[in-house]
Amino acid sequence: MGTDSREGYQRTAFKHWNAGTQPADGCNARAEVLISEAVDAPEIGPGCRLTGGRWWSN
């Protein structure tokens, strides 16, 4: 498995994430994608705070 590079990435540049398919669950579109694409699912805490999990990257 290679090493990921996040050079130039700034999370704050992406303020447009919508409320997701079920706004009441607190998971925005970013969190929903992370959950759906996880190889090992993250724990989903209050307000859809994600911890743990594992994703495949190429």
Jmol script that loads the backbone (N, CA, C; Angstrom):
load data "model"
ATOM      1  N   MET A   1       0.842  -1.161   0.000  1.00  0.00           N
ATOM      2  CA  MET A   1       0.000   0.000   0.000  1.00  0.00           C
ATOM      3  C   MET A   1       0.894   1.232   0.000  1.00  0.00           C
ATOM      4  N   GLY A   2       0.606   2.187  -0.873  1.00  0.00           N
ATOM      5  CA  GLY A   2       1.422   3.391  -0.990  1.00  0.00           C
ATOM      6  C   GLY A   2       1.100   4.428   0.078  1.00  0.00           C
ATOM      7  N   THR A   3       1.915   5.447   0.086  1.00  0.00           N
ATOM      8  CA  THR A   3       1.720   6.545   1.020  1.00  0.00           C
ATOM      9  C   THR A   3       0.887   7.627   0.337  1.00  0.00           C
ATOM     10  N   ASP A   4      -0.157   8.074   0.988  1.00  0.00           N
ATOM     11  CA  ASP A   4      -1.002   9.134   0.444  1.00  0.00           C
ATOM     12  C   ASP A   4      -0.335  10.484   0.627  1.00  0.00           C
ATOM     13  N   SER A   5      -0.567  11.360  -0.321  1.00  0.00           N
ATOM     14  CA  SER A   5      -0.093  12.737  -0.214  1.00  0.00           C
ATOM     15  C   SER A   5      -1.299  13.661  -0.168  1.00  0.00           C
ATOM     16  N   ARG A   6      -1.337  14.509   0.816  1.00  0.00           N
ATOM     17  CA  ARG A   6      -2.440  15.480   0.933  1.00  0.00           C
ATOM     18  C   ARG A   6      -1.934  16.893   0.681  1.00  0.00           C
ATOM     19  N   GLU A   7      -0.801  16.985  -0.003  1.00  0.00           N
ATOM     20  CA  GLU A   7      -0.215  18.279  -0.306  1.00  0.00           C
ATOM     21  C   GLU A   7      -1.210  19.142  -1.074  1.00  0.00           C
ATOM     22  N   GLY A   8      -1.411  20.346  -0.605  1.00  0.00           N
ATOM     23  CA  GLY A   8      -2.322  21.273  -1.255  1.00  0.00           C
ATOM     24  C   GLY A   8      -3.773  21.144  -0.829  1.00  0.00           C
ATOM     25  N   TYR A   9      -4.125  20.062  -0.132  1.00  0.00           N
ATOM     26  CA  TYR A   9      -5.517  19.880   0.312  1.00  0.00           C
ATOM     27  C   TYR A   9      -5.779  20.688   1.563  1.00  0.00           C
ATOM     28  N   GLN A  10      -6.895  21.420   1.552  1.00  0.00           N
ATOM     29  CA  GLN A  10      -7.337  22.157   2.734  1.00  0.00           C
ATOM     30  C   GLN A  10      -8.822  21.895   2.917  1.00  0.00           C
ATOM     31  N   ARG A  11      -9.174  21.180   3.973  1.00  0.00           N
ATOM     32  CA  ARG A  11     -10.578  20.839   4.216  1.00  0.00           C
ATOM     33  C   ARG A  11     -11.452  22.090   4.255  1.00  0.00           C
ATOM     34  N   THR A  12     -10.926  23.187   4.784  1.00  0.00           N
ATOM     35  CA  THR A  12     -11.707  24.424   4.896  1.00  0.00           C
ATOM     36  C   THR A  12     -12.091  25.006   3.536  1.00  0.00           C
ATOM     37  N   ALA A  13     -11.460  24.544   2.466  1.00  0.00           N
ATOM     38  CA  ALA A  13     -11.813  25.015   1.120  1.00  0.00           C
ATOM     39  C   ALA A  13     -13.127  24.400   0.645  1.00  0.00           C
ATOM     40  N   PHE A  14     -13.630  23.399   1.356  1.00  0.00           N
ATOM     41  CA  PHE A  14     -14.844  22.696   0.952  1.00  0.00           C
ATOM     42  C   PHE A  14     -15.960  22.939   1.970  1.00  0.00           C
ATOM     43  N   LYS A  15     -16.511  24.124   1.940  1.00  0.00           N
ATOM     44  CA  LYS A  15     -17.563  24.494   2.898  1.00  0.00           C
ATOM     45  C   LYS A  15     -18.959  24.232   2.352  1.00  0.00           C
ATOM     46  N   HIS A  16     -19.050  23.662   1.176  1.00  0.00           N
ATOM     47  CA  HIS A  16     -20.325  23.506   0.490  1.00  0.00           C
ATOM     48  C   HIS A  16     -21.017  22.169   0.711  1.00  0.00           C
ATOM     49  N   TRP A  17     -20.525  21.326   1.589  1.00  0.00           N
ATOM     50  CA  TRP A  17     -21.166  20.031   1.792  1.00  0.00           C
ATOM     51  C   TRP A  17     -22.620  20.225   2.215  1.00  0.00           C
ATOM     52  N   ASN A  18     -23.533  19.528   1.542  1.00  0.00           N
ATOM     53  CA  ASN A  18     -24.942  19.675   1.879  1.00  0.00           C
ATOM     54  C   ASN A  18     -25.311  18.807   3.078  1.00  0.00           C
ATOM     55  N   ALA A  19     -26.547  18.870   3.473  1.00  0.00           N
ATOM     56  CA  ALA A  19     -27.011  18.185   4.684  1.00  0.00           C
ATOM     57  C   ALA A  19     -27.184  16.678   4.509  1.00  0.00           C
ATOM     58  N   GLY A  20     -26.929  16.149   3.327  1.00  0.00           N
ATOM     59  CA  GLY A  20     -27.050  14.707   3.107  1.00  0.00           C
ATOM     60  C   GLY A  20     -28.463  14.281   2.802  1.00  0.00           C
ATOM     61  N   THR A  21     -28.658  12.983   2.653  1.00  0.00           N
ATOM     62  CA  THR A  21     -29.977  12.470   2.267  1.00  0.00           C
ATOM     63  C   THR A  21     -30.972  12.470   3.427  1.00  0.00           C
ATOM     64  N   GLN A  22     -30.471  12.432   4.668  1.00  0.00           N
ATOM     65  CA  GLN A  22     -31.342  12.476   5.845  1.00  0.00           C
ATOM     66  C   GLN A  22     -30.809  13.548   6.798  1.00  0.00           C
ATOM     67  N   PRO A  23     -31.161  14.816   6.573  1.00  0.00           N
ATOM     68  CA  PRO A  23     -30.614  15.905   7.375  1.00  0.00           C
ATOM     69  C   PRO A  23     -30.747  15.710   8.890  1.00  0.00           C
ATOM     70  N   ALA A  24     -31.765  15.003   9.333  1.00  0.00           N
ATOM     71  CA  ALA A  24     -31.982  14.830  10.771  1.00  0.00           C
ATOM     72  C   ALA A  24     -30.904  13.980  11.445  1.00  0.00           C
ATOM     73  N   ASP A  25     -30.169  13.148  10.672  1.00  0.00           N
ATOM     74  CA  ASP A  25     -29.159  12.293  11.303  1.00  0.00           C
ATOM     75  C   ASP A  25     -27.832  13.010  11.528  1.00  0.00           C
ATOM     76  N   GLY A  26     -27.692  14.240  11.016  1.00  0.00           N
ATOM     77  CA  GLY A  26     -26.478  15.016  11.234  1.00  0.00           C
ATOM     78  C   GLY A  26     -25.338  14.676  10.295  1.00  0.00           C
ATOM     79  N   CYS A  27     -25.519  13.708   9.401  1.00  0.00           N
ATOM     80  CA  CYS A  27     -24.457  13.321   8.465  1.00  0.00           C
ATOM     81  C   CYS A  27     -24.570  14.124   7.173  1.00  0.00           C
ATOM     82  N   ASN A  28     -23.537  14.935   6.900  1.00  0.00           N
ATOM     83  CA  ASN A  28     -23.553  15.674   5.643  1.00  0.00           C
ATOM     84  C   ASN A  28     -23.112  14.752   4.512  1.00  0.00           C
ATOM     85  N   ALA A  29     -23.098  15.266   3.288  1.00  0.00           N
ATOM     86  CA  ALA A  29     -22.757  14.449   2.124  1.00  0.00           C
ATOM     87  C   ALA A  29     -21.362  13.848   2.259  1.00  0.00           C
ATOM     88  N   ARG A  30     -20.404  14.586   2.791  1.00  0.00           N
ATOM     89  CA  ARG A  30     -19.040  14.082   2.962  1.00  0.00           C
ATOM     90  C   ARG A  30     -19.043  12.849   3.872  1.00  0.00           C
ATOM     91  N   ALA A  31     -19.714  12.942   5.007  1.00  0.00           N
ATOM     92  CA  ALA A  31     -19.763  11.817   5.946  1.00  0.00           C
ATOM     93  C   ALA A  31     -20.462  10.623   5.324  1.00  0.00           C
ATOM     94  N   GLU A  32     -21.539  10.864   4.575  1.00  0.00           N
ATOM     95  CA  GLU A  32     -22.257   9.762   3.940  1.00  0.00           C
ATOM     96  C   GLU A  32     -21.370   9.021   2.952  1.00  0.00           C
ATOM     97  N   VAL A  33     -20.562   9.748   2.191  1.00  0.00           N
ATOM     98  CA  VAL A  33     -19.652   9.106   1.245  1.00  0.00           C
ATOM     99  C   VAL A  33     -18.580   8.322   1.992  1.00  0.00           C
ATOM    100  N   LEU A  34     -18.030   8.899   3.049  1.00  0.00           N
ATOM    101  CA  LEU A  34     -17.022   8.192   3.833  1.00  0.00           C
ATOM    102  C   LEU A  34     -17.579   6.895   4.405  1.00  0.00           C
ATOM    103  N   ILE A  35     -18.787   6.942   4.915  1.00  0.00           N
ATOM    104  CA  ILE A  35     -19.428   5.752   5.480  1.00  0.00           C
ATOM    105  C   ILE A  35     -19.655   4.707   4.392  1.00  0.00           C
ATOM    106  N   SER A  36     -20.187   5.123   3.246  1.00  0.00           N
ATOM    107  CA  SER A  36     -20.541   4.165   2.195  1.00  0.00           C
ATOM    108  C   SER A  36     -19.313   3.553   1.514  1.00  0.00           C
ATOM    109  N   GLU A  37     -18.187   4.261   1.509  1.00  0.00           N
ATOM    110  CA  GLU A  37     -17.002   3.755   0.812  1.00  0.00           C
ATOM    111  C   GLU A  37     -15.955   3.148   1.747  1.00  0.00           C
ATOM    112  N   ALA A  38     -16.274   3.020   3.008  1.00  0.00           N
ATOM    113  CA  ALA A  38     -15.315   2.473   3.967  1.00  0.00           C
ATOM    114  C   ALA A  38     -15.079   0.981   3.739  1.00  0.00           C
ATOM    115  N   VAL A  39     -13.813   0.580   3.829  1.00  0.00           N
ATOM    116  CA  VAL A  39     -13.453  -0.834   3.804  1.00  0.00           C
ATOM    117  C   VAL A  39     -13.783  -1.432   5.173  1.00  0.00           C
ATOM    118  N   ASP A  40     -13.420  -0.728   6.227  1.00  0.00           N
ATOM    119  CA  ASP A  40     -13.823  -1.044   7.597  1.00  0.00           C
ATOM    120  C   ASP A  40     -14.610   0.159   8.090  1.00  0.00           C
ATOM    121  N   ALA A  41     -15.863  -0.036   8.405  1.00  0.00           N
ATOM    122  CA  ALA A  41     -16.753   1.073   8.763  1.00  0.00           C
ATOM    123  C   ALA A  41     -16.270   1.839   9.992  1.00  0.00           C
ATOM    124  N   PRO A  42     -16.399   3.161   9.960  1.00  0.00           N
ATOM    125  CA  PRO A  42     -16.063   3.963  11.134  1.00  0.00           C
ATOM    126  C   PRO A  42     -17.182   3.883  12.158  1.00  0.00           C
ATOM    127  N   GLU A  43     -16.855   4.233  13.390  1.00  0.00           N
ATOM    128  CA  GLU A  43     -17.885   4.394  14.418  1.00  0.00           C
ATOM    129  C   GLU A  43     -18.572   5.729  14.145  1.00  0.00           C
ATOM    130  N   ILE A  44     -19.879   5.762  14.289  1.00  0.00           N
ATOM    131  CA  ILE A  44     -20.643   6.985  14.048  1.00  0.00           C
ATOM    132  C   ILE A  44     -21.155   7.485  15.384  1.00  0.00           C
ATOM    133  N   GLY A  45     -20.608   8.611  15.833  1.00  0.00           N
ATOM    134  CA  GLY A  45     -20.966   9.176  17.119  1.00  0.00           C
ATOM    135  C   GLY A  45     -22.040  10.243  17.000  1.00  0.00           C
ATOM    136  N   PRO A  46     -22.358  10.893  18.105  1.00  0.00           N
ATOM    137  CA  PRO A  46     -23.353  11.973  18.107  1.00  0.00           C
ATOM    138  C   PRO A  46     -22.998  13.042  17.084  1.00  0.00           C
ATOM    139  N   GLY A  47     -24.016  13.526  16.393  1.00  0.00           N
ATOM    140  CA  GLY A  47     -23.804  14.556  15.378  1.00  0.00           C
ATOM    141  C   GLY A  47     -23.057  14.037  14.170  1.00  0.00           C
ATOM    142  N   CYS A  48     -23.031  12.715  14.003  1.00  0.00           N
ATOM    143  CA  CYS A  48     -22.361  12.030  12.896  1.00  0.00           C
ATOM    144  C   CYS A  48     -20.852  12.242  12.920  1.00  0.00           C
ATOM    145  N   ARG A  49     -20.280  12.307  14.106  1.00  0.00           N
ATOM    146  CA  ARG A  49     -18.818  12.399  14.221  1.00  0.00           C
ATOM    147  C   ARG A  49     -18.251  11.009  13.961  1.00  0.00           C
ATOM    148  N   LEU A  50     -17.383  10.904  12.943  1.00  0.00           N
ATOM    149  CA  LEU A  50     -16.819   9.627  12.539  1.00  0.00           C
ATOM    150  C   LEU A  50     -15.449   9.427  13.177  1.00  0.00           C
ATOM    151  N   THR A  51     -15.238   8.237  13.733  1.00  0.00           N
ATOM    152  CA  THR A  51     -13.932   7.890  14.277  1.00  0.00           C
ATOM    153  C   THR A  51     -13.577   6.489  13.809  1.00  0.00           C
ATOM    154  N   GLY A  52     -12.280   6.259  13.642  1.00  0.00           N
ATOM    155  CA  GLY A  52     -11.838   4.967  13.161  1.00  0.00           C
ATOM    156  C   GLY A  52     -12.173   4.804  11.697  1.00  0.00           C
ATOM    157  N   GLY A  53     -12.302   3.586  11.278  1.00  0.00           N
ATOM    158  CA  GLY A  53     -12.605   3.295   9.881  1.00  0.00           C
ATOM    159  C   GLY A  53     -11.342   3.181   9.042  1.00  0.00           C
ATOM    160  N   ARG A  54     -11.509   2.602   7.864  1.00  0.00           N
ATOM    161  CA  ARG A  54     -10.393   2.432   6.948  1.00  0.00           C
ATOM    162  C   ARG A  54     -10.934   2.499   5.529  1.00  0.00           C
ATOM    163  N   TRP A  55     -10.164   3.138   4.640  1.00  0.00           N
ATOM    164  CA  TRP A  55     -10.567   3.328   3.260  1.00  0.00           C
ATOM    165  C   TRP A  55      -9.444   2.910   2.340  1.00  0.00           C
ATOM    166  N   TRP A  56      -9.798   2.451   1.159  1.00  0.00           N
ATOM    167  CA  TRP A  56      -8.826   2.105   0.155  1.00  0.00           C
ATOM    168  C   TRP A  56      -8.528   3.355  -0.650  1.00  0.00           C
ATOM    169  N   SER A  57      -7.277   3.605  -0.942  1.00  0.00           N
ATOM    170  CA  SER A  57      -6.870   4.778  -1.698  1.00  0.00           C
ATOM    171  C   SER A  57      -5.926   4.346  -2.804  1.00  0.00           C
ATOM    172  N   ASN A  58      -6.060   4.945  -3.977  1.00  0.00           N
ATOM    173  CA  ASN A  58      -5.115   4.642  -5.044  1.00  0.00           C
ATOM    174  C   ASN A  58      -4.389   5.862  -5.505  1.00  0.00           C
TER     175      ASN A  58
END
end "model"
wireframe off; spacefill off
backbone 0.3
color backbone group
